[in-house]
Amino acid sequence: MKPVSGADSVESYRILASEEGLFSAASRREARALPCPSEADVAPCVCSFDGASLDLDCSSVKDLDDLARVFQAEFPFPSFTSLAIADNPRLVGELPGGIFGPVTFQNITLVRTNLSAISDTALASSASRLQLLDLGSNALASFPFATLGSYFLLQHLDLKRNKLGRISDLESSSLEYLKLDSNPLLELTAETFANARYLRALYLNDASLKEVPVGLFDGLSHLQELYLMGNQIQTLSSGAFNLNSKSLIIVALAGNAISQVEQNAFVTSLSNTVTLDFRGNSLTDLPESVWRPMITVLGPGNLHIDGNSLTCGCDLCWLMDDSTLLSHTSGGKCSSGEYLEDINTDYCNFFCFRNSESISFTQPKATYSPCNGLDMHKAFARLFLGQQPSLMTTFPKQTRVFTITFGELCINIMLRHFSDVEHVYLRIQ
């Protein structure tokens, strides 16, 4: 065998060194698939790049100190698309300021941890880029709402299922979607959303709200969806929904305890494209002065009132006897179980008179001056004029119905007693 010369040894070394260098470089490329940082440096976080989206998943960090250590590593490309941290009960306490170092994110999802607070500067590195922030299902008792104005691209903020209490005034020129559902200690004031005028969807479901402060939604002229389901609201006060939004799609109030809606509760909010959801509340009547203006402007089937036990009597005839108005409602049921559209409204025509008063007479003869102190908003008038009845009925008992014009009420009327007729009604034309 030919001995290896010194020159040959050097050349062999060079070739070997070159091969080792290539191997080492390849190993580094496998460990750092640019633009991701070194796998070893950011473990247990996992970086991925699909050619368009640069994402980081840190769901497996041990605690907040471990999370802070990851972001002390070298990030050759610090502008990430998203950060995800989910289902990590080891993250406890306050997310501290500066924890993400110089790394920025467009979307942050940090959910189902035991974090109780977010520092004012915890997310500051992403202030100029952040568009979506999901902090749902944590244990947050506070959030730096006062800093929202500096996140001028933030459109989606999700804080559902936390422990937030009083919400300080929001100020954002970019926020469009806000979820505050299932915060049982939530407190809102009339000014809470005054400076978040570009909101399009607002979720306030299951937040134990007992009232809607008048002015809470004033000026939300871009609002499309408003959800207040599953709260403890009993009364909607006048002016409570002064939204003035031409793009409103739905106001969902299902599953509350609403028994009263005051006149002008919905001032300038309704149109034929809006759905009002009152399912599963405590409505027993729908006063005409309140509900007619609302139902008139709604489209077919856009008032959902199923799950309310309505008293289907004369006070509801204005709706039951108007097929057009009734078609604008959906699911309305009487306390007796019938649907509103199934009620025989002949009874309304025979026995319900909105311009007269119900009076019962037992003496054989009496005189009555109905124009003196007559309450014009009662339903029935049991009067007999001494003329021939225009109708004989058997409901609810044998009844004579007399038809006169409204002007004839303003005279003294002689009443007579008929032993074979228990009820005598006056029908006003």
C-alpha positions in Angstrom: 0.0 0.0 0.0 1.3 3.4 -0.9 2.0 5.5 2.2 0.0 8.7 2.5 2.2 11.7 2.0 1.9 14.9 4.0 0.3 16.7 1.1 -2.2 13.9 0.7 -3.0 14.1 4.4 -3.7 17.8 4.2 -5.9 17.3 1.2 -7.8 14.4 2.8 -8.3 16.6 5.9 -9.6 19.4 3.8 -12.1 17.1 2.1 -13.2 15.7 5.4 -13.5 19.1 6.9 -15.5 20.3 4.0 -17.8 17.3 4.3 -18.2 17.9 8.0 -19.0 21.5 7.4 -21.6 20.6 4.9 -23.1 18.1 7.3 -23.0 20.7 10.1 -24.7 23.3 8.0 -27.4 20.8 7.0 -27.9 20.0 10.6 -28.3 23.6 11.4 -30.8 24.1 8.6 -32.8 21.2 10.0 -32.7 22.7 13.5 -33.5 26.2 12.2 -35.9 26.1 9.3 -35.7 29.8 8.5 -37.5 32.1 9.2 -38.0 30.1 12.5 -35.5 30.5 15.4 -33.5 27.5 16.6 -35.7 24.7 17.8 -33.5 24.1 20.9 -33.6 27.8 21.8 -37.4 28.1 21.8 -38.4 24.6 23.0 -41.0 23.7 24.2 -42.5 26.3 21.9 -42.9 25.1 18.3 -42.4 27.4 15.3 -43.9 26.6 11.9 -43.9 28.3 8.5 -46.1 27.3 5.6 -44.7 29.8 3.1 -47.1 32.5 4.1 -47.8 32.3 7.9 -45.1 32.3 10.5 -46.7 30.9 13.7 -45.5 30.0 17.2 -47.3 27.6 19.6 -46.1 27.9 23.3 -48.9 25.8 24.9 -46.4 23.5 26.6 -44.3 26.0 28.6 -43.8 25.1 32.2 -44.8 28.5 33.6 -44.4 32.2 33.0 -40.6 32.1 33.7 -40.3 29.5 31.0 -42.3 31.6 28.6 -40.0 34.6 29.3 -36.9 32.5 28.7 -38.1 31.5 25.3 -38.4 35.1 24.2 -34.8 35.8 25.3 -33.6 33.6 22.4 -32.5 35.0 19.1 -35.4 35.5 16.7 -33.9 36.4 13.3 -37.4 37.2 12.0 -39.3 38.7 14.9 -42.6 39.5 13.1 -44.8 36.5 13.5 -48.3 35.9 12.2 -49.7 34.3 15.4 -49.0 33.1 18.9 -51.0 30.3 20.5 -51.1 29.3 24.1 -53.9 27.0 25.2 -55.0 24.7 27.9 -52.1 25.5 30.3 -53.2 25.7 33.9 -49.6 26.3 35.0 -49.7 29.9 33.8 -50.8 31.7 36.9 -51.0 35.3 38.0 -50.3 38.4 35.9 -48.8 38.3 32.4 -45.9 40.6 32.9 -44.8 43.6 30.8 -42.2 42.9 28.2 -42.5 39.1 28.4 -42.5 38.8 24.6 -39.3 40.9 24.1 -39.0 42.4 20.6 -41.2 39.7 19.0 -44.5 40.9 17.5 -47.7 39.2 16.5 -50.7 39.9 14.3 -52.9 37.4 16.2 -52.6 36.3 19.8 -54.7 33.4 21.2 -54.1 32.9 25.0 -56.9 30.8 26.3 -57.8 28.4 29.1 -55.1 29.3 31.6 -55.1 30.6 35.1 -53.9 34.1 34.3 -55.7 36.6 36.5 -54.4 39.9 35.0 -52.6 41.4 32.0 -50.0 44.0 32.5 -50.4 47.3 30.8 -47.2 46.6 28.7 -47.5 42.8 28.3 -48.6 43.1 24.7 -46.9 46.5 23.9 -44.4 45.0 21.4 -47.3 44.1 19.2 -49.2 47.4 19.5 -48.6 48.4 15.9 -49.5 45.0 14.4 -52.1 43.2 16.6 -55.4 42.6 14.9 -56.9 39.8 16.9 -56.6 39.1 20.7 -58.4 36.1 22.2 -58.1 35.9 26.0 -61.2 33.8 26.5 -61.7 31.3 29.3 -59.0 32.5 31.7 -59.3 33.9 35.2 -58.9 37.5 34.3 -60.2 39.9 36.9 -58.7 42.9 35.2 -57.6 44.0 31.7 -55.8 47.2 30.6 -58.7 48.7 28.7 -57.1 52.1 28.9 -54.4 51.0 26.6 -56.6 49.9 23.7 -56.3 53.2 21.9 -52.6 52.4 21.1 -53.6 49.2 19.4 -54.8 51.0 16.3 -55.2 47.9 14.1 -57.0 45.7 16.7 -60.4 44.6 15.4 -61.3 41.5 17.4 -61.1 41.3 21.2 -62.4 38.2 23.0 -62.6 38.3 26.8 -65.4 35.8 27.4 -65.5 33.5 30.4 -63.4 35.5 32.7 -64.0 37.3 36.0 -64.0 40.9 34.8 -66.0 43.4 36.9 -66.5 47.0 36.2 -65.4 47.9 32.6 -63.6 51.3 32.4 -64.4 53.4 29.4 -63.2 51.8 26.2 -61.4 54.0 23.6 -60.6 52.5 20.3 -60.9 53.7 16.7 -60.4 50.2 15.3 -62.3 47.7 17.5 -65.2 46.0 15.6 -65.9 42.8 17.5 -66.0 42.6 21.3 -66.9 39.6 23.4 -67.6 40.0 27.1 -69.9 37.0 27.5 -69.9 34.9 30.7 -68.3 37.4 33.0 -70.7 37.1 35.9 -69.4 40.1 37.8 -69.6 42.5 34.8 -70.6 46.1 35.4 -71.3 48.6 32.6 -72.0 52.3 32.7 -73.7 54.6 30.2 -70.2 55.6 29.0 -68.6 52.2 28.7 -68.7 52.1 24.9 -69.0 55.8 24.2 -65.5 55.9 22.6 -65.7 52.6 20.7 -67.9 53.9 17.9 -66.8 51.4 15.3 -68.1 48.3 17.0 -70.0 46.0 14.7 -70.7 43.1 17.0 -71.0 43.2 20.7 -71.5 40.1 22.9 -72.8 40.5 26.4 -74.5 37.1 26.9 -74.7 35.3 30.3 -73.1 38.2 32.2 -75.7 38.5 35.0 -76.7 42.0 33.8 -79.8 43.2 35.6 -80.4 46.3 33.5 -79.4 48.1 30.3 -78.1 51.5 31.3 -79.8 54.2 29.2 -77.1 55.6 26.9 -75.0 52.4 26.9 -75.4 52.0 23.1 -75.8 55.6 22.1 -73.7 56.5 19.1 -72.8 52.9 18.1 -73.9 53.8 14.5 -72.0 50.9 12.9 -73.4 48.2 15.1 -74.8 45.2 13.3 -75.1 42.5 16.0 -76.0 43.0 19.7 -76.3 40.0 22.0 -77.7 40.2 25.5 -79.1 36.7 26.0 -79.2 34.8 29.3 -79.0 37.8 31.6 -81.4 39.0 34.4 -82.9 42.0 32.7 -86.5 42.7 33.7 -87.3 46.1 32.2 -86.1 47.8 29.0 -86.2 51.5 29.8 -87.1 54.3 27.3 -84.1 55.2 25.2 -82.1 52.1 26.2 -81.5 51.1 22.6 -80.9 54.4 20.9 -78.4 52.8 18.4 -79.0 55.0 15.4 -77.4 52.3 13.2 -78.5 51.8 9.6 -76.8 48.5 9.4 -78.3 46.8 12.5 -79.2 43.1 11.9 -80.1 41.6 15.3 -80.8 42.5 18.9 -80.9 39.3 20.9 -82.6 39.4 24.3 -83.6 35.8 24.6 -83.5 34.1 28.0 -83.8 37.1 30.3 -86.8 38.0 32.6 -88.2 40.9 30.6 -91.7 41.6 31.6 -91.9 45.3 30.6 -90.7 47.3 27.6 -91.2 51.0 28.0 -92.3 53.2 25.2 -89.5 54.3 22.9 -87.1 51.7 24.3 -86.0 51.3 20.7 -85.8 54.9 19.5 -84.1 55.0 16.1 -82.8 51.4 15.8 -85.4 49.4 13.9 -86.0 48.6 10.3 -87.5 45.8 8.2 -84.1 44.1 8.2 -83.7 43.9 12.0 -84.5 40.8 14.0 -85.7 41.3 17.6 -85.3 38.2 19.7 -87.4 38.2 22.9 -87.7 34.4 23.2 -88.0 32.9 26.7 -88.8 36.0 28.6 -91.7 37.0 31.0 -93.9 39.0 28.7 -97.6 38.6 29.4 -99.0 41.5 27.4 -97.9 43.6 24.4 -99.3 47.1 25.0 -100.3 48.6 21.7 -98.7 52.0 22.3 -95.4 50.4 22.9 -95.3 47.5 20.5 -97.3 48.7 17.4 -94.6 51.2 16.4 -91.9 48.5 16.8 -93.7 45.7 15.0 -94.9 48.0 12.1 -91.3 48.7 11.0 -90.0 45.1 11.3 -90.1 42.7 8.5 -92.1 39.4 8.3 -91.2 37.0 11.1 -88.6 39.3 12.6 -90.1 39.6 16.1 -89.4 36.3 18.0 -91.7 36.0 21.0 -91.9 32.3 21.5 -91.5 31.2 25.1 -93.6 34.0 26.6 -96.9 33.3 28.2 -99.2 35.9 26.6 -102.6 36.8 27.9 -104.7 36.6 24.7 -107.6 38.9 25.5 -109.0 42.2 24.2 -105.7 44.0 25.0 -104.0 41.8 22.3 -106.7 42.0 19.7 -104.9 44.9 18.0 -102.2 42.4 17.0 -104.2 39.2 16.6 -106.8 40.8 14.4 -104.2 42.4 12.0 -102.8 39.7 9.7 -100.0 42.0 8.4 -98.7 43.0 11.9 -99.1 39.4 13.1 -97.0 38.1 10.2 -94.1 40.3 11.5 -94.0 38.1 14.7 -92.9 34.6 15.2 -93.8 31.9 17.8 -96.3 34.0 19.8 -98.3 31.8 22.2 -101.1 32.4 24.6 -100.9 31.2 28.2 -103.5 28.7 27.3 -101.2 27.2 24.7 -102.7 28.4 21.4 -100.6 30.3 18.9 -101.7 33.8 18.2 -102.5 33.1 14.6 -104.9 30.3 15.7 -107.1 32.5 17.8 -110.6 33.2 16.5 -110.6 37.0 16.3 -114.4 37.2 15.8 -114.4 37.5 19.6 -112.4 40.7 19.2 -114.9 42.2 16.9 -117.9 41.1 19.0 -116.7 41.9 22.5 -113.7 44.2 22.5 -114.2 48.0 22.2 -111.1 50.0 22.6 -113.0 53.3 22.9 -115.4 52.4 25.8 -115.6 51.1 29.3 -116.8 47.9 30.9 -119.8 48.4 33.1 -122.1 45.8 34.8 -125.7 46.7 35.6 -128.0 44.7 38.0 -130.9 47.1 38.6 -133.9 46.9 36.3 -133.7 50.6 35.3 -130.9 53.1 35.4 -129.6 56.1 33.5 -126.0 56.7 32.5 -124.1 59.6 31.1 -121.1 57.8 29.6 -119.3 61.0 28.6 -118.8 62.0 32.2 -115.5 60.6 33.4 -115.6 57.7 30.9 -112.2 55.8 30.6 -111.8 55.5 26.9 -109.2 52.7 27.1 -111.2 49.9 28.6 -112.2 46.9 26.6 -115.9 46.4 27.1 -119.2 48.3 27.3 -122.2 46.4 28.8 -124.9 48.8 27.9 -128.5 48.3 26.5 -130.1 51.1 24.5 -133.7 49.9 24.3 -133.2 49.1 20.6 -133.1 45.8 18.7 -129.9 43.9 19.1 -127.7 43.6 16.0 -126.4 40.2 17.1 -127.3 37.4 19.6 -124.4 35.3 20.8 -123.9 32.4 23.2 -120.3 33.3 24.2 -119.5 33.6 27.0 -123.2 33.5 28.0 -126.3 34.5 26.1 -125.6 38.1 25.0 -127.3 40.8 23.1 -124.9 43.0 21.1 -126.0 46.5 20.1 -124.2 48.6 17.5 -124.2 52.4 17.7 -122.0 55.1 16.5 -119.5 56.7 18.9 -121.3 60.1 18.9 -124.5 58.5 20.4 -122.7 57.7 23.6 -122.9 61.4 24.7 -126.6 61.2 25.7 -128.4 59.8 28.8 -129.2 56.2 28.1 -132.1 54.4 29.6 -131.1 50.9 30.7 -133.5 48.0 30.9 -133.2 44.6 32.5 -133.8 41.4 30.6 -134.1 38.3 32.8 -133.2 36.0 29.9 -130.0 37.9 29.0 -127.1 38.1 31.5 -124.8 40.2 29.4 -125.6 43.2 27.2 -122.8 44.6 25.1 -122.4 47.9 23.2 -120.4 47.7 20.0 -118.9 51.0 18.9 -118.7 51.9 15.2 
